[in-house]
Amino acid sequence: MSSDQLQGYKKTLNSPYTGIKGWIDSRLPLIRMMEAEYLKFPVPKSLNYFWSFGGIAMFCLIGLILTGIFLGFHYKPSAEDAFDSVERIMRDVSFGWLIRYLHANLVSFFFIATFIHIFRALYFGSYKAPRELVYIFGLTMFMLMMATAFLGYTLPWGQMSYWGATVITNLFSAIPVVGDAILQLLLGDFTVGDSAVNRFYVLHWLLAFAIVGLVVFHVITLHMTGSNNPTGSEPQSWDETVSFHPYVTIKDLNAALFFFIIMAFILFYYPNILGHSDNYIKANPMITPAHIVPEWYFLPFYAILRAIPDKLGGVIAMFSSILALGLLPWLDTSKVRSCLFRPIWRYCVLLFAVNFLVLMYVGGKPAEDIYVLISRIGTAYWFLFIFVLAPLVGFLETPRQPLTITNYLQSKKA
Amino acid sequence: MRKALLAFFLFFSFNSYGAGAKIEIPKYDWSWKGFFGTYDRASAQRGLKVYREVCAGCHSMNYLAYRNLGDLGFSEDHIKAIAAEHLILDGPDDEGEMFERDGIPSDQFANPYPNVQAARAANNGAYPPDLSLIVKARPKGADYVKALLLGYVDPPEDMKVPKGQHYNKYMAGNLIAMTSPLSDGLVDYDDGTESSMDQMTTDVTTFLAWAAEPSLEDRKKMGLKVILFLIVLFALAYISKQQIWRDIKH
């Protein structure tokens, strides 16, 4: 490299700012990065409100971490003290009831936002090239979210915490050969007990911050490709985009406020409606609740687990239901991204969403004949959708020519 | 291993819930329901009396302290007097001995039994559950608690009630170890209210509902403010959004 080239290269590293801002930015290029990625970042004009749920999920995550820190100040992770320390938070810590109810309800709304966010990715083909990694980081986060939520639910050490933990951790014993060893390592004991609460507390924190780390990767990969939009067509010019700020920030703020008004209604008037009354009974290894059910957001996966009449098979089906979704970018053979232009696949995706809700419903029902049958049909469709319909429909259907962003906006007006 | 098997069994069969007829719990009208609902103080105070004179013989109230009764409108002196009626085990003192003393407002509610085993021994092997959270720990909450207290009726003719058990039409499985704890006129109310079964069950349930969720009133009050604030903020954000997007063709 000649000296001129070197000087030229170095110049590109110079901060565009002056003064203190320039001093910091030339040493730590964070200001320039934030400006490029969060102020000027071009976003397709045609986004609808489905695109607000990623931001909403992030607000939920931040809320969970903040309330989690304050809960952590007062919570005691031991079989002896956990339940009592939660009651102390509810009764004696100032605004403790608010912090705890926020934490407990934010999780549910985090899942609602995430479910909608994933549906958006499926319906508008956001998982397809070049956004495969955005999608895969997203699914990874979703799995960590489920692990974190499960661990968190065990911490109050109520009856449902204890028995839920017993049932779910026992799934690991289904793994051939090493299952029992893994289970003991996880529990630090032969059964769920004092050392398990202690470990679960540490892992709950650890995984929460692992999610934060993955958010960074999710966002970096997203910003390499830019957002998808309802047409699935890439913006052709600056005219088809708006800058992230203020256009998207104000739009997402609207959506988030609406979402949090609904959440506030549940939080302040029905704070326990999404929980289970048995969890207000202290854990008791001698008494089994009549009806062990996981939290509502696990129910679709619980239904898949129970659909298979074999323990190991059920566990494999449950985990692979999400892992298989990660293959969708390669299994979907269509060149067209958005369901707006895919006459057959559109109904497959909508049916997938309905099927998800049906699985959620049967997952909360006792394992009786009819519910087991429905959960089997639902599970079959889940895998049929990924492994058969995704490749097949791409060949069979004749998609419409996707509109450009400009044409789409015009057609919407008309 | 036994646990693993048990969990496995539970997991794939986990239904004992669907067995038997579904029990309909009646719905009652409670003072704390709705957006502006608050605990009826007079009722809760009477309920405390029912608890102390009847329930407290067997049921503990571990998460309540006497000082908490201030929330129900008892004066400080009254609370001191209530606390002082109970003996609290304290210690060890400087000689290493445990000793009993009169209760003070900062004490937790005195427990009727020194431990679970003593409670079981005194009750035919059945453990009277702690009542501090009972209203939140049952699916239909307050409705269930009141219904259960009123649910002691004659068993169906074809049903044999085992010794030490009692028939109750709202209990899961219809058998309960507790006898009907209340009867008309059992408690002598200080405010002259007639202590009918209906009145006493309402009062004690109101007291228990407060004990389970003492923050309910603060929560509802704050909720109203928060939601109103968010609605105003939403309106402002909506106007801003319209302004900002005004010149964008979309």
Interface residues (C-beta under 8 A of the other chain):
Chain A: K45 S46 D84 E87 M90 R91 W97 L98 Y101 W163 T166 V167 N170 S173 F190 T191 V242 P246 Y247 I250 K251 L253 N254 L257 F258 F260 I261 A264 F265 L267 F268 Y269 P271 N272 S277 D278 Y280 I281 T288 A290 H291 I292 R306 P309 K311 P366 A367 E368 L409
Chain B: K3 A4 L6 A7 F8 L10 F11 F12 S13 F14 N15 S16 Y17 G18 F35 Y63 N68 P129 S132 L133 K136 A137 R138 P139 G141 A172 A212 P214 S215 D218 R219 K220 M222 G223 L224 V226 I227 L230 I231 L233 F234 A237 Y238 S240 K241 I244 W245 I248 K249 H250
